[in-house]
Amino acid sequence: MIQIKMKEGTGIKRLNVNISEELHRRFKSTTAAQGLEMTDLILEWIQKYVDKNGLVIPKKGRRA
């Protein structure tokens, strides 16, 4: 799993998502039953998605 240290000034951003109470309850209980943290699982999904589909932003070159 992905480990994130929550320290001020480290470039960590908070992401809020609106989901139904029922889905949240089911997700929370399912991850807990598997000994997982919801945040770790969501970060893993996001990382996999970006790795597969993310755009590569070219670095700006120096002007001569």
All heavy atoms as TSV, in Angstrom:
chain	resi	resn	atom	element	x	y	z
A	1	MET	N	N	0.826	-1.185	0.000
A	1	MET	CA	C	0.000	0.000	0.000
A	1	MET	C	C	0.872	1.251	0.000
A	1	MET	O	O	1.994	1.234	0.454
A	1	MET	CB	C	-0.890	0.029	1.234
A	1	MET	CG	C	-2.023	-0.940	1.227
A	1	MET	SD	S	-3.296	-0.383	0.092
A	1	MET	CE	C	-4.060	-1.912	-0.238
A	2	ILE	N	N	0.296	2.351	-0.436
A	2	ILE	CA	C	0.975	3.630	-0.495
A	2	ILE	C	C	0.963	4.258	0.888
A	2	ILE	O	O	-0.063	4.309	1.544
A	2	ILE	CB	C	0.274	4.557	-1.501
A	2	ILE	CG1	C	0.343	3.944	-2.901
A	2	ILE	CG2	C	0.884	5.941	-1.480
A	2	ILE	CD1	C	-0.504	4.654	-3.922
A	3	GLN	N	N	2.108	4.725	1.334
A	3	GLN	CA	C	2.204	5.383	2.628
A	3	GLN	C	C	2.318	6.885	2.437
A	3	GLN	O	O	3.135	7.347	1.659
A	3	GLN	CB	C	3.432	4.873	3.389
A	3	GLN	CG	C	3.358	3.393	3.724
A	3	GLN	CD	C	2.240	3.093	4.687
A	3	GLN	OE1	O	2.002	3.818	5.632
A	3	GLN	NE2	N	1.525	2.003	4.453
A	4	ILE	N	N	1.507	7.654	3.144
A	4	ILE	CA	C	1.528	9.110	3.064
A	4	ILE	C	C	1.715	9.655	4.467
A	4	ILE	O	O	0.983	9.279	5.380
A	4	ILE	CB	C	0.224	9.664	2.467
A	4	ILE	CG1	C	0.061	9.181	1.056
A	4	ILE	CG2	C	0.180	11.172	2.587
A	4	ILE	CD1	C	-0.033	10.209	0.010
A	5	LYS	N	N	2.709	10.477	4.642
A	5	LYS	CA	C	2.918	11.123	5.930
A	5	LYS	C	C	2.256	12.490	5.871
A	5	LYS	O	O	2.526	13.269	4.972
A	5	LYS	CB	C	4.409	11.269	6.220
A	5	LYS	CG	C	5.102	9.942	6.409
A	5	LYS	CD	C	6.559	10.117	6.707
A	5	LYS	CE	C	7.205	8.745	6.856
A	5	LYS	NZ	N	8.620	8.840	7.104
A	6	MET	N	N	1.386	12.767	6.814
A	6	MET	CA	C	0.651	14.022	6.835
A	6	MET	C	C	1.424	15.061	7.644
A	6	MET	O	O	1.264	15.173	8.845
A	6	MET	CB	C	-0.738	13.805	7.440
A	6	MET	CG	C	-1.603	12.840	6.663
A	6	MET	SD	S	-1.962	13.383	5.006
A	6	MET	CE	C	-3.181	14.613	5.344
A	7	LYS	N	N	2.324	15.786	6.987
A	7	LYS	CA	C	3.063	16.853	7.628
A	7	LYS	C	C	2.764	18.148	6.908
A	7	LYS	O	O	2.662	18.182	5.684
A	7	LYS	CB	C	4.563	16.580	7.586
A	7	LYS	CG	C	5.006	15.424	8.456
A	7	LYS	CD	C	6.500	15.294	8.447
A	7	LYS	CE	C	6.935	14.141	9.332
A	7	LYS	NZ	N	8.385	13.967	9.311
A	8	GLU	N	N	2.654	19.207	7.681
A	8	GLU	CA	C	2.364	20.509	7.092
A	8	GLU	C	C	3.498	20.925	6.173
A	8	GLU	O	O	4.672	20.745	6.492
A	8	GLU	CB	C	2.192	21.550	8.206
A	8	GLU	CG	C	1.667	22.870	7.712
A	8	GLU	CD	C	1.358	23.811	8.845
A	8	GLU	OE1	O	0.874	23.356	9.888
A	8	GLU	OE2	O	1.625	25.001	8.667
A	9	GLY	N	N	3.129	21.450	5.000
A	9	GLY	CA	C	4.126	21.943	4.062
A	9	GLY	C	C	4.781	20.867	3.215
A	9	GLY	O	O	5.798	21.121	2.588
A	10	THR	N	N	4.209	19.656	3.166
A	10	THR	CA	C	4.822	18.575	2.390
A	10	THR	C	C	4.176	18.392	1.029
A	10	THR	O	O	4.507	17.459	0.315
A	10	THR	CB	C	4.767	17.239	3.153
A	10	THR	OG1	O	3.402	16.925	3.413
A	10	THR	CG2	C	5.555	17.281	4.444
A	11	GLY	N	N	3.242	19.267	0.680
A	11	GLY	CA	C	2.597	19.153	-0.623
A	11	GLY	C	C	1.459	18.160	-0.656
A	11	GLY	O	O	1.037	17.741	-1.721
A	12	ILE	N	N	0.926	17.776	0.471
A	12	ILE	CA	C	-0.213	16.851	0.533
A	12	ILE	C	C	-1.495	17.663	0.344
A	12	ILE	O	O	-1.684	18.705	0.954
A	12	ILE	CB	C	-0.265	16.107	1.887
A	12	ILE	CG1	C	1.000	15.298	2.116
A	12	ILE	CG2	C	-1.517	15.235	1.986
A	12	ILE	CD1	C	1.230	14.200	1.121
A	13	LYS	N	N	-2.381	17.179	-0.524
A	13	LYS	CA	C	-3.667	17.826	-0.770
A	13	LYS	C	C	-4.794	16.918	-0.295
A	13	LYS	O	O	-4.694	15.703	-0.373
A	13	LYS	CB	C	-3.861	18.106	-2.271
A	13	LYS	CG	C	-2.873	19.070	-2.876
A	13	LYS	CD	C	-3.032	20.466	-2.322
A	13	LYS	CE	C	-4.254	21.110	-2.900
A	13	LYS	NZ	N	-4.418	22.510	-2.533
A	14	ARG	N	N	-5.851	17.530	0.179
A	14	ARG	CA	C	-7.030	16.786	0.633
A	14	ARG	C	C	-8.022	16.702	-0.524
A	14	ARG	O	O	-8.231	17.670	-1.238
A	14	ARG	CB	C	-7.670	17.501	1.822
A	14	ARG	CG	C	-8.846	16.780	2.390
A	14	ARG	CD	C	-9.258	17.439	3.702
A	14	ARG	NE	N	-10.178	16.615	4.419
A	14	ARG	CZ	C	-9.863	15.577	5.174
A	14	ARG	NH1	N	-8.613	15.230	5.311
A	14	ARG	NH2	N	-10.779	14.871	5.795
A	15	LEU	N	N	-8.634	15.541	-0.698
A	15	LEU	CA	C	-9.613	15.309	-1.751
A	15	LEU	C	C	-10.931	14.911	-1.098
A	15	LEU	O	O	-10.979	13.931	-0.350
A	15	LEU	CB	C	-9.129	14.189	-2.681
A	15	LEU	CG	C	-10.071	13.734	-3.781
A	15	LEU	CD1	C	-10.258	14.853	-4.803
A	15	LEU	CD2	C	-9.522	12.490	-4.459
A	16	ASN	N	N	-11.976	15.668	-1.361
A	16	ASN	CA	C	-13.301	15.354	-0.820
A	16	ASN	C	C	-14.169	14.807	-1.934
A	16	ASN	O	O	-14.196	15.353	-3.037
A	16	ASN	CB	C	-13.956	16.607	-0.237
A	16	ASN	CG	C	-13.220	17.113	0.976
A	16	ASN	OD1	O	-12.856	16.344	1.852
A	16	ASN	ND2	N	-12.993	18.404	1.027
A	17	VAL	N	N	-14.887	13.736	-1.632
A	17	VAL	CA	C	-15.763	13.094	-2.611
A	17	VAL	C	C	-17.118	12.871	-1.947
A	17	VAL	O	O	-17.188	12.380	-0.818
A	17	VAL	CB	C	-15.177	11.734	-3.066
A	17	VAL	CG1	C	-16.095	11.059	-4.050
A	17	VAL	CG2	C	-13.794	11.913	-3.655
A	18	ASN	N	N	-18.169	13.218	-2.648
A	18	ASN	CA	C	-19.521	12.995	-2.142
A	18	ASN	C	C	-20.026	11.642	-2.643
A	18	ASN	O	O	-20.068	11.414	-3.854
A	18	ASN	CB	C	-20.467	14.104	-2.607
A	18	ASN	CG	C	-20.090	15.441	-2.033
A	18	ASN	OD1	O	-19.733	15.543	-0.865
A	18	ASN	ND2	N	-20.157	16.474	-2.839
A	19	ILE	N	N	-20.356	10.769	-1.705
A	19	ILE	CA	C	-20.937	9.471	-2.042
A	19	ILE	C	C	-22.121	9.231	-1.108
A	19	ILE	O	O	-22.239	9.877	-0.059
A	19	ILE	CB	C	-19.912	8.306	-1.937
A	19	ILE	CG1	C	-19.397	8.147	-0.510
A	19	ILE	CG2	C	-18.768	8.505	-2.906
A	19	ILE	CD1	C	-18.527	6.924	-0.303
A	20	SER	N	N	-22.948	8.295	-1.475
A	20	SER	CA	C	-24.121	8.014	-0.641
A	20	SER	C	C	-23.677	7.427	0.700
A	20	SER	O	O	-22.611	6.812	0.812
A	20	SER	CB	C	-25.054	7.028	-1.350
A	20	SER	OG	O	-24.456	5.744	-1.404
A	21	GLU	N	N	-24.514	7.625	1.713
A	21	GLU	CA	C	-24.224	7.064	3.026
A	21	GLU	C	C	-24.102	5.542	2.962
A	21	GLU	O	O	-23.249	4.952	3.610
A	21	GLU	CB	C	-25.309	7.456	4.027
A	21	GLU	CG	C	-25.283	8.924	4.373
A	21	GLU	CD	C	-26.374	9.292	5.370
A	21	GLU	OE1	O	-27.045	8.387	5.922
A	21	GLU	OE2	O	-26.545	10.502	5.593
A	22	GLU	N	N	-24.962	4.929	2.173
A	22	GLU	CA	C	-24.953	3.467	2.040
A	22	GLU	C	C	-23.639	2.980	1.438
A	22	GLU	O	O	-23.030	2.025	1.938
A	22	GLU	CB	C	-26.138	3.005	1.193
A	22	GLU	CG	C	-26.135	1.527	0.833
A	22	GLU	CD	C	-26.287	0.591	2.031
A	22	GLU	OE1	O	-26.651	1.045	3.126
A	22	GLU	OE2	O	-26.034	-0.612	1.856
A	23	LEU	N	N	-23.190	3.612	0.360
A	23	LEU	CA	C	-21.935	3.202	-0.265
A	23	LEU	C	C	-20.761	3.428	0.675
A	23	LEU	O	O	-19.873	2.580	0.789
A	23	LEU	CB	C	-21.717	3.949	-1.589
A	23	LEU	CG	C	-20.446	3.583	-2.360
A	23	LEU	CD1	C	-20.382	2.089	-2.665
A	23	LEU	CD2	C	-20.359	4.409	-3.640
A	24	HIS	N	N	-20.762	4.537	1.387
A	24	HIS	CA	C	-19.684	4.812	2.351
A	24	HIS	C	C	-19.654	3.748	3.443
A	24	HIS	O	O	-18.597	3.219	3.789
A	24	HIS	CB	C	-19.868	6.203	2.970
A	24	HIS	CG	C	-18.807	6.541	3.959
A	24	HIS	ND1	N	-18.915	6.238	5.292
A	24	HIS	CD2	C	-17.611	7.144	3.791
A	24	HIS	CE1	C	-17.825	6.642	5.914
A	24	HIS	NE2	N	-17.012	7.199	5.022
A	25	ARG	N	N	-20.822	3.417	3.981
A	25	ARG	CA	C	-20.908	2.390	5.033
A	25	ARG	C	C	-20.374	1.054	4.540
A	25	ARG	O	O	-19.586	0.398	5.220
A	25	ARG	CB	C	-22.361	2.251	5.505
A	25	ARG	CG	C	-22.544	1.278	6.671
A	25	ARG	CD	C	-24.020	1.031	6.981
A	25	ARG	NE	N	-24.746	0.441	5.863
A	25	ARG	CZ	C	-24.627	-0.837	5.466
A	25	ARG	NH1	N	-23.814	-1.642	6.085
A	25	ARG	NH2	N	-25.334	-1.284	4.442
A	26	ARG	N	N	-20.789	0.676	3.318
A	26	ARG	CA	C	-20.350	-0.607	2.763
A	26	ARG	C	C	-18.853	-0.612	2.470
A	26	ARG	O	O	-18.158	-1.604	2.729
A	26	ARG	CB	C	-21.147	-0.924	1.499
A	26	ARG	CG	C	-22.614	-1.246	1.811
A	26	ARG	CD	C	-23.471	-1.439	0.579
A	26	ARG	NE	N	-22.890	-2.419	-0.320
A	26	ARG	CZ	C	-23.032	-2.406	-1.645
A	26	ARG	NH1	N	-23.743	-1.466	-2.233
A	26	ARG	NH2	N	-22.485	-3.336	-2.388
A	27	PHE	N	N	-18.346	0.502	1.922
A	27	PHE	CA	C	-16.918	0.597	1.622
A	27	PHE	C	C	-16.095	0.530	2.910
A	27	PHE	O	O	-15.115	-0.206	3.003
A	27	PHE	CB	C	-16.633	1.904	0.861
A	27	PHE	CG	C	-15.210	2.087	0.433
A	27	PHE	CD1	C	-14.505	1.085	-0.205
A	27	PHE	CD2	C	-14.567	3.296	0.654
A	27	PHE	CE1	C	-13.190	1.270	-0.611
A	27	PHE	CE2	C	-13.258	3.497	0.256
A	27	PHE	CZ	C	-12.566	2.476	-0.376
A	28	LYS	N	N	-16.521	1.281	3.919
A	28	LYS	CA	C	-15.810	1.301	5.197
A	28	LYS	C	C	-15.792	-0.079	5.856
A	28	LYS	O	O	-14.749	-0.544	6.320
A	28	LYS	CB	C	-16.450	2.327	6.130
A	28	LYS	CG	C	-15.687	2.542	7.409
A	28	LYS	CD	C	-16.271	3.707	8.189
A	28	LYS	CE	C	-15.432	3.984	9.419
A	28	LYS	NZ	N	-15.893	5.182	10.124
A	29	SER	N	N	-16.937	-0.753	5.871
A	29	SER	CA	C	-16.993	-2.067	6.514
A	29	SER	C	C	-16.221	-3.120	5.716
A	29	SER	O	O	-15.570	-3.993	6.295
A	29	SER	CB	C	-18.439	-2.511	6.737
A	29	SER	OG	O	-19.120	-2.667	5.516
A	30	THR	N	N	-16.251	-3.012	4.394
A	30	THR	CA	C	-15.515	-3.972	3.561
A	30	THR	C	C	-14.013	-3.825	3.734
A	30	THR	O	O	-13.298	-4.815	3.904
A	30	THR	CB	C	-15.896	-3.803	2.071
A	30	THR	OG1	O	-17.304	-3.991	1.935
A	30	THR	CG2	C	-15.164	-4.805	1.198
A	31	THR	N	N	-13.531	-2.583	3.708
A	31	THR	CA	C	-12.085	-2.380	3.876
A	31	THR	C	C	-11.635	-2.783	5.276
A	31	THR	O	O	-10.586	-3.403	5.436
A	31	THR	CB	C	-11.674	-0.917	3.576
A	31	THR	OG1	O	-12.446	-0.027	4.381
A	31	THR	CG2	C	-11.846	-0.581	2.110
A	32	ALA	N	N	-12.453	-2.453	6.275
A	32	ALA	CA	C	-12.104	-2.820	7.654
A	32	ALA	C	C	-12.024	-4.337	7.808
A	32	ALA	O	O	-11.115	-4.856	8.467
A	32	ALA	CB	C	-13.114	-2.241	8.629
A	33	ALA	N	N	-12.953	-5.047	7.194
A	33	ALA	CA	C	-12.959	-6.505	7.279
A	33	ALA	C	C	-11.709	-7.110	6.648
A	33	ALA	O	O	-11.278	-8.194	7.026
A	33	ALA	CB	C	-14.212	-7.067	6.608
A	34	GLN	N	N	-11.135	-6.398	5.681
A	34	GLN	CA	C	-9.918	-6.866	5.008
A	34	GLN	C	C	-8.656	-6.299	5.650
A	34	GLN	O	O	-7.554	-6.539	5.166
A	34	GLN	CB	C	-9.956	-6.483	3.531
A	34	GLN	CG	C	-11.065	-7.155	2.773
A	34	GLN	CD	C	-11.157	-6.686	1.329
A	34	GLN	OE1	O	-10.616	-5.667	0.945
A	34	GLN	NE2	N	-11.855	-7.456	0.519
A	35	GLY	N	N	-8.820	-5.530	6.715
A	35	GLY	CA	C	-7.671	-4.939	7.400
A	35	GLY	C	C	-7.022	-3.810	6.607
A	35	GLY	O	O	-5.836	-3.544	6.767
A	36	LEU	N	N	-7.812	-3.147	5.754
A	36	LEU	CA	C	-7.304	-2.075	4.912
A	36	LEU	C	C	-7.847	-0.732	5.375
A	36	LEU	O	O	-8.868	-0.669	6.044
A	36	LEU	CB	C	-7.717	-2.299	3.452
A	36	LEU	CG	C	-7.269	-3.600	2.804
A	36	LEU	CD1	C	-7.934	-3.762	1.447
A	36	LEU	CD2	C	-5.751	-3.632	2.678
A	37	GLU	N	N	-7.159	0.326	4.989
A	37	GLU	CA	C	-7.639	1.682	5.220
A	37	GLU	C	C	-8.270	2.184	3.929
A	37	GLU	O	O	-7.737	1.970	2.842
A	37	GLU	CB	C	-6.475	2.609	5.606
A	37	GLU	CG	C	-5.820	2.257	6.929
A	37	GLU	CD	C	-6.700	2.613	8.114
A	37	GLU	OE1	O	-7.487	3.574	8.004
A	37	GLU	OE2	O	-6.593	1.927	9.136
A	38	MET	N	N	-9.394	2.869	4.042
A	38	MET	CA	C	-10.067	3.405	2.861
A	38	MET	C	C	-9.131	4.328	2.073
A	38	MET	O	O	-9.058	4.231	0.846
A	38	MET	CB	C	-11.335	4.166	3.254
A	38	MET	CG	C	-12.433	3.286	3.804
A	38	MET	SD	S	-14.029	4.139	4.045
A	38	MET	CE	C	-13.603	5.444	5.150
A	39	THR	N	N	-8.424	5.200	2.760
A	39	THR	CA	C	-7.522	6.145	2.093
A	39	THR	C	C	-6.447	5.421	1.299
A	39	THR	O	O	-6.157	5.788	0.155
A	39	THR	CB	C	-6.878	7.088	3.126
A	39	THR	OG1	O	-7.907	7.849	3.761
A	39	THR	CG2	C	-5.878	8.026	2.473
A	40	ASP	N	N	-5.845	4.399	1.884
A	40	ASP	CA	C	-4.783	3.659	1.188
A	40	ASP	C	C	-5.303	3.033	-0.097
A	40	ASP	O	O	-4.646	3.070	-1.135
A	40	ASP	CB	C	-4.197	2.562	2.090
A	40	ASP	CG	C	-3.426	3.127	3.257
A	40	ASP	OD1	O	-2.969	4.291	3.173
A	40	ASP	OD2	O	-3.269	2.405	4.260
A	41	LEU	N	N	-6.497	2.463	-0.028
A	41	LEU	CA	C	-7.078	1.815	-1.197
A	41	LEU	C	C	-7.407	2.839	-2.288
A	41	LEU	O	O	-7.105	2.629	-3.467
A	41	LEU	CB	C	-8.330	1.038	-0.794
A	41	LEU	CG	C	-8.923	0.098	-1.830
A	41	LEU	CD1	C	-7.891	-0.867	-2.366
A	41	LEU	CD2	C	-10.084	-0.656	-1.234
A	42	ILE	N	N	-7.977	3.967	-1.902
A	42	ILE	CA	C	-8.299	5.012	-2.882
A	42	ILE	C	C	-7.026	5.561	-3.517
A	42	ILE	O	O	-6.965	5.756	-4.736
A	42	ILE	CB	C	-9.135	6.128	-2.222
A	42	ILE	CG1	C	-10.521	5.590	-1.874
A	42	ILE	CG2	C	-9.230	7.350	-3.138
A	42	ILE	CD1	C	-11.335	6.498	-0.980
A	43	LEU	N	N	-5.979	5.794	-2.721
A	43	LEU	CA	C	-4.711	6.280	-3.273
A	43	LEU	C	C	-4.111	5.280	-4.253
A	43	LEU	O	O	-3.565	5.666	-5.293
A	43	LEU	CB	C	-3.712	6.563	-2.148
A	43	LEU	CG	C	-3.988	7.807	-1.321
A	43	LEU	CD1	C	-3.063	7.861	-0.120
A	43	LEU	CD2	C	-3.852	9.049	-2.164
A	44	GLU	N	N	-4.237	4.010	-3.942
A	44	GLU	CA	C	-3.734	2.965	-4.843
A	44	GLU	C	C	-4.490	3.000	-6.170
A	44	GLU	O	O	-3.891	2.918	-7.242
A	44	GLU	CB	C	-3.875	1.597	-4.185
A	44	GLU	CG	C	-3.294	0.467	-5.007
A	44	GLU	CD	C	-3.418	-0.872	-4.301
A	44	GLU	OE1	O	-3.164	-0.934	-3.083
A	44	GLU	OE2	O	-3.776	-1.854	-4.983
A	45	TRP	N	N	-5.817	3.127	-6.103
A	45	TRP	CA	C	-6.624	3.200	-7.332
A	45	TRP	C	C	-6.255	4.421	-8.171
A	45	TRP	O	O	-6.124	4.332	-9.386
A	45	TRP	CB	C	-8.104	3.252	-6.997
A	45	TRP	CG	C	-8.670	1.981	-6.428
A	45	TRP	CD1	C	-8.141	0.725	-6.522
A	45	TRP	CD2	C	-9.863	1.846	-5.675
A	45	TRP	NE1	N	-8.951	-0.176	-5.876
A	45	TRP	CE2	C	-10.008	0.491	-5.349
A	45	TRP	CE3	C	-10.819	2.752	-5.246
A	45	TRP	CZ2	C	-11.075	0.011	-4.613
A	45	TRP	CZ3	C	-11.885	2.262	-4.512
A	45	TRP	CH2	C	-12.012	0.912	-4.204
A	46	ILE	N	N	-6.104	5.567	-7.511
A	46	ILE	CA	C	-5.744	6.794	-8.238
A	46	ILE	C	C	-4.380	6.644	-8.887
A	46	ILE	O	O	-4.188	7.016	-10.051
A	46	ILE	CB	C	-5.777	8.015	-7.301
A	46	ILE	CG1	C	-7.222	8.315	-6.880
A	46	ILE	CG2	C	-5.142	9.236	-7.977
A	46	ILE	CD1	C	-7.341	9.357	-5.778
A	47	GLN	N	N	-3.416	6.091	-8.162
A	47	GLN	CA	C	-2.069	5.914	-8.705
A	47	GLN	C	C	-2.082	4.995	-9.925
A	47	GLN	O	O	-1.453	5.286	-10.945
A	47	GLN	CB	C	-1.122	5.346	-7.640
A	47	GLN	CG	C	0.313	5.282	-8.084
A	47	GLN	CD	C	0.899	6.658	-8.332
A	47	GLN	OE1	O	0.917	7.482	-7.444
A	47	GLN	NE2	N	1.369	6.916	-9.541
A	48	LYS	N	N	-2.812	3.900	-9.841
A	48	LYS	CA	C	-2.911	2.982	-10.982
A	48	LYS	C	C	-3.557	3.659	-12.183
A	48	LYS	O	O	-3.116	3.487	-13.319
A	48	LYS	CB	C	-3.706	1.722	-10.598
A	48	LYS	CG	C	-2.928	0.768	-9.729
A	48	LYS	CD	C	-3.781	-0.435	-9.365
A	48	LYS	CE	C	-3.030	-1.380	-8.454
A	48	LYS	NZ	N	-3.825	-2.538	-8.062
A	49	TYR	N	N	-4.596	4.443	-11.953
A	49	TYR	CA	C	-5.288	5.141	-13.039
A	49	TYR	C	C	-4.349	6.147	-13.709
A	49	TYR	O	O	-4.261	6.202	-14.935
A	49	TYR	CB	C	-6.534	5.848	-12.501
A	49	TYR	CG	C	-7.257	6.618	-13.584
A	49	TYR	CD1	C	-8.151	5.974	-14.433
A	49	TYR	CD2	C	-7.021	7.973	-13.774
A	49	TYR	CE1	C	-8.793	6.663	-15.451
A	49	TYR	CE2	C	-7.664	8.672	-14.788
A	49	TYR	CZ	C	-8.545	8.016	-15.620
A	49	TYR	OH	O	-9.170	8.701	-16.624
A	50	VAL	N	N	-3.659	6.939	-12.910
A	50	VAL	CA	C	-2.750	7.943	-13.463
A	50	VAL	C	C	-1.591	7.275	-14.197
A	50	VAL	O	O	-1.188	7.728	-15.275
A	50	VAL	CB	C	-2.239	8.886	-12.352
A	50	VAL	CG1	C	-1.122	9.788	-12.838
A	50	VAL	CG2	C	-3.394	9.726	-11.808
A	51	ASP	N	N	-1.054	6.187	-13.637
A	51	ASP	CA	C	0.029	5.468	-14.307
A	51	ASP	C	C	-0.409	4.963	-15.672
A	51	ASP	O	O	0.342	5.002	-16.637
A	51	ASP	CB	C	0.514	4.292	-13.456
A	51	ASP	CG	C	1.288	4.729	-12.224
A	51	ASP	OD1	O	1.662	5.921	-12.132
A	51	ASP	OD2	O	1.498	3.879	-11.340
A	52	LYS	N	N	-1.642	4.505	-15.766
A	52	LYS	CA	C	-2.143	3.953	-17.019
A	52	LYS	C	C	-2.602	5.039	-17.993
A	52	LYS	O	O	-2.392	4.919	-19.200
A	52	LYS	CB	C	-3.319	3.011	-16.730
A	52	LYS	CG	C	-3.885	2.356	-17.962
A	52	LYS	CD	C	-5.021	1.414	-17.615
A	52	LYS	CE	C	-5.613	0.806	-18.878
A	52	LYS	NZ	N	-6.771	-0.033	-18.594
A	53	ASN	N	N	-3.235	6.091	-17.491
A	53	ASN	CA	C	-3.904	7.058	-18.348
A	53	ASN	C	C	-3.363	8.480	-18.281
A	53	ASN	O	O	-3.829	9.338	-19.032
A	53	ASN	CB	C	-5.391	7.128	-17.978
A	53	ASN	CG	C	-6.047	5.789	-18.116
A	53	ASN	OD1	O	-6.167	5.261	-19.207
A	53	ASN	ND2	N	-6.465	5.209	-17.003
A	54	GLY	N	N	-2.458	8.735	-17.381
A	54	GLY	CA	C	-2.005	10.100	-17.163
A	54	GLY	C	C	-1.248	10.678	-18.347
A	54	GLY	O	O	-0.606	9.965	-19.110
A	55	LEU	N	N	-1.355	11.986	-18.481
A	55	LEU	CA	C	-0.644	12.688	-19.536
A	55	LEU	C	C	0.778	12.985	-19.082
A	55	LEU	O	O	1.025	13.278	-17.921
A	55	LEU	CB	C	-1.346	14.011	-19.861
A	55	LEU	CG	C	-2.768	13.896	-20.392
A	55	LEU	CD1	C	-3.357	15.289	-20.561
A	55	LEU	CD2	C	-2.785	13.168	-21.715
A	56	VAL	N	N	1.683	12.948	-20.020
A	56	VAL	CA	C	3.066	13.315	-19.738
A	56	VAL	C	C	3.219	14.777	-20.128
A	56	VAL	O	O	3.016	15.139	-21.287
A	56	VAL	CB	C	4.059	12.433	-20.528
A	56	VAL	CG1	C	5.481	12.889	-20.288
A	56	VAL	CG2	C	3.868	10.974	-20.149
A	57	ILE	N	N	3.561	15.595	-19.170
A	57	ILE	CA	C	3.750	17.019	-19.435
A	57	ILE	C	C	5.217	17.251	-19.755
A	57	ILE	O	O	6.090	16.970	-18.925
A	57	ILE	CB	C	3.303	17.855	-18.230
A	57	ILE	CG1	C	1.838	17.581	-17.919
A	57	ILE	CG2	C	3.566	19.336	-18.463
A	57	ILE	CD1	C	1.341	18.193	-16.633
A	58	PRO	N	N	5.499	17.728	-20.967
A	58	PRO	CA	C	6.902	17.937	-21.346
A	58	PRO	C	C	7.535	19.028	-20.498
A	58	PRO	O	O	6.886	20.013	-20.117
A	58	PRO	CB	C	6.832	18.348	-22.816
A	58	PRO	CG	C	5.437	18.762	-23.053
A	58	PRO	CD	C	4.588	18.110	-22.018
A	59	LYS	N	N	8.827	18.844	-20.176
A	59	LYS	CA	C	9.567	19.857	-19.428
A	59	LYS	C	C	9.879	21.015	-20.348
A	59	LYS	O	O	10.145	20.826	-21.544
A	59	LYS	CB	C	10.862	19.259	-18.884
A	59	LYS	CG	C	10.649	18.202	-17.846
A	59	LYS	CD	C	11.960	17.676	-17.326
A	59	LYS	CE	C	11.737	16.590	-16.316
A	59	LYS	NZ	N	13.001	16.034	-15.819
A	60	LYS	N	N	9.840	22.194	-19.784
A	60	LYS	CA	C	10.166	23.382	-20.578
A	60	LYS	C	C	11.671	23.401	-20.823
A	60	LYS	O	O	12.469	23.242	-19.903
A	60	LYS	CB	C	9.737	24.647	-19.860
A	60	LYS	CG	C	8.239	24.794	-19.752
A	60	LYS	CD	C	7.870	26.112	-19.113
A	60	LYS	CE	C	6.366	26.250	-19.045
A	60	LYS	NZ	N	5.964	27.534	-18.457
A	61	GLY	N	N	12.034	23.563	-22.090
A	61	GLY	CA	C	13.441	23.619	-22.433
A	61	GLY	C	C	13.983	25.032	-22.265
A	61	GLY	O	O	13.235	25.986	-22.122
A	62	ARG	N	N	15.275	25.134	-22.281
A	62	ARG	CA	C	15.916	26.437	-22.183
A	62	ARG	C	C	15.861	27.144	-23.520
A	62	ARG	O	O	16.012	26.526	-24.561
A	62	ARG	CB	C	17.374	26.294	-21.781
A	62	ARG	CG	C	17.556	25.792	-20.370
A	62	ARG	CD	C	19.022	25.814	-20.064
A	62	ARG	NE	N	19.247	25.574	-18.647
A	62	ARG	CZ	C	20.380	25.795	-18.054
A	62	ARG	NH1	N	21.406	26.254	-18.751
A	62	ARG	NH2	N	20.524	25.566	-16.795
A	63	ARG	N	N	15.674	28.425	-23.440
A	63	ARG	CA	C	15.722	29.220	-24.664
A	63	ARG	C	C	17.154	29.639	-24.911
A	63	ARG	O	O	17.873	30.013	-24.004
A	63	ARG	CB	C	14.835	30.462	-24.533
A	63	ARG	CG	C	13.383	30.111	-24.527
A	63	ARG	CD	C	12.572	31.360	-24.599
A	63	ARG	NE	N	11.176	30.987	-24.787
A	63	ARG	CZ	C	10.272	31.824	-25.183
A	63	ARG	NH1	N	10.572	33.079	-25.439
A	63	ARG	NH2	N	9.030	31.428	-25.327
A	64	ALA	N	N	17.537	29.600	-26.174
A	64	ALA	CA	C	18.909	29.967	-26.511
A	64	ALA	C	C	19.094	31.455	-26.592
A	64	ALA	O	O	18.242	32.228	-26.787
A	64	ALA	CB	C	19.294	29.343	-27.855
